[in-house]
Amino acid sequence: MNDQVMRNLSYGLFVLTAKDGEKDNGCIINTVCQVASEPNTISISVNKQNFTCEMIRKTGCFNVSILSENAKFPTFQHFGFQSGRDTDKMKSIAFSRAANGVAYLDGDEVNAFISGRVLHSIDLGSHMLFIAAVTDGEILHSDPSATYSFYFAHIKPKPEAKPAAKKGWICTICGYIYEGEILPDDFICPVCKHPASDFKKLE
Ligand SMILES: Cc1cc2nc3c(=O)[nH]c(=O)nc-3n(C[C@H](O)[C@H](O)[C@H](O)COP(=O)(O)O)c2cc1C
């Protein structure tokens, strides 16, 4: 089997938000999928280490803000490269609340939001798969939705200087460098939480 085959799958990009008591939080995910139409049902897959995952396991509610091609890299850094355990990510972010009380981003980087109520939670090891009823949603802009490929081609900055001086493995998602000849199979990027399969050896 070619281990790279999973890279040919196509994904959208989203800010997944949750609210637990007074605490709002959100993280970037690429794993939202409509899995049934009658009734309208989606799935999301969230790393168990993410604070947002913990909040959804507790509250059973979330919103998905669909990022458009207008999304900027700082938004990915803000929601994808740091944890809400360490910082208040919703401070200084433009958002509104949906009928479920959970925030969704309403700036010009998002073209729609969807609200979900968890029906089933499936423990997949590294991730929780949540199957959720769609309870609300609105279209906010007409800009096309961003895909993962669009993110790599047009949003994520290309590395400037070659990190040739360093030997090791680079995370192709966020640029974190693991220094060492052998990358453990179960290594998880400490910055963006992606697995060893998303690392490339520095030549
Ligand atoms: C482009 C990109 C895609 C990501 N996709 C996912 C994903 O599908 N599932 C996931 O759990 N985390 C994903 N992440 C990582 C989380 O956004 C990241 O770990 C975040 O810091 C978690 O924040 P939290 O602890 O506040 O929930 C992605 C990050 C980036 C930059």
PDBQT file of the ligand as one rigid body, heavy atoms in Angstrom, charges set to zero:
ROOT
HETATM    1  C1  LIG A 301      -5.217  23.040   8.681  1.00  0.00    +0.000 C 
HETATM    2  C2  LIG A 301      -5.534  22.387  10.000  1.00  0.00    +0.000 A 
HETATM    3  C3  LIG A 301      -6.434  21.325  10.053  1.00  0.00    +0.000 A 
HETATM    4  C4  LIG A 301      -6.760  20.720  11.284  1.00  0.00    +0.000 A 
HETATM    5  N1  LIG A 301      -7.662  19.685  11.295  1.00  0.00    +0.000 NA
HETATM    6  C5  LIG A 301      -8.031  19.121  12.490  1.00  0.00    +0.000 A 
HETATM    7  C6  LIG A 301      -9.055  18.095  12.542  1.00  0.00    +0.000 A 
HETATM    8  O1  LIG A 301      -9.651  17.708  11.532  1.00  0.00    +0.000 OA
HETATM    9  N2  LIG A 301      -9.364  17.571  13.769  1.00  0.00    +0.000 N 
HETATM   10  C7  LIG A 301      -8.740  17.992  14.896  1.00  0.00    +0.000 A 
HETATM   11  O2  LIG A 301      -9.067  17.484  15.980  1.00  0.00    +0.000 OA
HETATM   12  N3  LIG A 301      -7.779  18.960  14.889  1.00  0.00    +0.000 NA
HETATM   13  C8  LIG A 301      -7.415  19.531  13.716  1.00  0.00    +0.000 A 
HETATM   14  N4  LIG A 301      -6.457  20.525  13.680  1.00  0.00    +0.000 N 
HETATM   15  C9  LIG A 301      -5.713  20.855  14.904  1.00  0.00    +0.000 C 
HETATM   16  C10 LIG A 301      -6.495  21.738  15.907  1.00  0.00    +0.000 C 
HETATM   17  O3  LIG A 301      -7.080  22.851  15.276  1.00  0.00    +0.000 OA
HETATM   18  C11 LIG A 301      -5.476  22.213  16.984  1.00  0.00    +0.000 C 
HETATM   19  O4  LIG A 301      -4.955  21.097  17.668  1.00  0.00    +0.000 OA
HETATM   20  C12 LIG A 301      -6.052  23.239  17.981  1.00  0.00    +0.000 C 
HETATM   21  O5  LIG A 301      -4.956  23.910  18.559  1.00  0.00    +0.000 OA
HETATM   22  C13 LIG A 301      -6.904  22.643  19.092  1.00  0.00    +0.000 C 
HETATM   23  O6  LIG A 301      -7.372  23.694  19.911  1.00  0.00    +0.000 OA
HETATM   24  P1  LIG A 301      -8.204  23.477  21.270  1.00  0.00    +0.000 P 
HETATM   25  O7  LIG A 301      -7.315  22.706  22.229  1.00  0.00    +0.000 OA
HETATM   26  O8  LIG A 301      -8.499  24.853  21.749  1.00  0.00    +0.000 OA
HETATM   27  O9  LIG A 301      -9.436  22.692  20.919  1.00  0.00    +0.000 OA
HETATM   28  C14 LIG A 301      -6.137  21.171  12.480  1.00  0.00    +0.000 A 
HETATM   29  C15 LIG A 301      -5.247  22.264  12.432  1.00  0.00    +0.000 A 
HETATM   30  C16 LIG A 301      -4.951  22.867  11.211  1.00  0.00    +0.000 A 
HETATM   31  C17 LIG A 301      -3.995  24.039  11.178  1.00  0.00    +0.000 C 
ENDROOT
TORSDOF 0
